[in-house]
């Protein structure tokens, strides 16, 4: 049974998830409300012009990306889309066919999002896709990582951001899902470490994390990642570095907000769609140095390097 009224706590979760790029269908599944409830909440924020809502600006962008191509299509249009999907037409074929016949225009991206929402509501439209299978974007944990420790068991002091040594880790993936850059960031100082990887296997990621952090072993407390299989060697990483390793909850990239933000900053220099075969390690290190010497608003306009030094001096 879906809840009818949003609680204040869930509104905070929705705000954070929107800020970190989650789509309404993902948010609905995580917090246990219907997709329509999430849309109404975002619409309410926009219409009321609530300047105190931290996610307002991002909500405008998100809602526009999600809904502007359609502006709430009619039931007839949706029925036509479903009909063509059941005839095994691809979203691209449907979108272009509608355009060719001067019917209400819908992007193929929207149709994929519609299929995703249907899937999350236990629908079967995904079965008509060409490959016959479907996995929603950002669906992370499938129960394949043994002995994982949930972020819910992580000490509260990590959330306080009062000490150095609590890191978040992720992979930035290259064009066509080929190649990767390991991204690691200290939650308090935002000091980052970047490393180009030859591959994305658990062993390669394990070795890269240990190589990056071993020189600072005595200064590290925790490491937090998502539930990708590339982090399945977490026990060996934790043992080698002498730390505690935690996993964020599925569909909760906002619980790794520092590294998500870092990835966005890296994309300023290495945009999405970049062929990582053309990116040299010295370029990655140049980006790392650039970001570590750039003032941050959330650090009082200190750079990560300066902020790290400031905390060390106060210790």
Secondary structure as GFF3:
##gff-version 3
##sequence-region A 1 315
A	DSSP	alpha_helix	8	19	.	.	.	ID=ss1
A	DSSP	alpha_helix	24	31	.	.	.	ID=ss2
A	DSSP	alpha_helix	35	48	.	.	.	ID=ss3
A	DSSP	alpha_helix	56	67	.	.	.	ID=ss4
A	DSSP	alpha_helix	75	86	.	.	.	ID=ss5
A	DSSP	alpha_helix	91	100	.	.	.	ID=ss6
A	DSSP	alpha_helix	108	120	.	.	.	ID=ss7
A	DSSP	three_ten_helix	125	128	.	.	.	ID=ss8
A	DSSP	three_ten_helix	151	153	.	.	.	ID=ss9
A	DSSP	alpha_helix	156	160	.	.	.	ID=ss10
A	DSSP	beta_strand	166	173	.	.	.	ID=ss11
A	DSSP	three_ten_helix	175	177	.	.	.	ID=ss12
A	DSSP	beta_strand	180	186	.	.	.	ID=ss13
A	DSSP	beta_strand	192	197	.	.	.	ID=ss14
A	DSSP	alpha_helix	202	213	.	.	.	ID=ss15
A	DSSP	three_ten_helix	214	219	.	.	.	ID=ss16
A	DSSP	beta_strand	222	225	.	.	.	ID=ss17
A	DSSP	three_ten_helix	229	231	.	.	.	ID=ss18
A	DSSP	alpha_helix	234	241	.	.	.	ID=ss19
A	DSSP	beta_strand	244	247	.	.	.	ID=ss20
A	DSSP	three_ten_helix	253	256	.	.	.	ID=ss21
A	DSSP	alpha_helix	257	266	.	.	.	ID=ss22
A	DSSP	three_ten_helix	276	278	.	.	.	ID=ss23
A	DSSP	alpha_helix	281	292	.	.	.	ID=ss24
A	DSSP	three_ten_helix	297	299	.	.	.	ID=ss25
A	DSSP	alpha_helix	304	314	.	.	.	ID=ss26
###
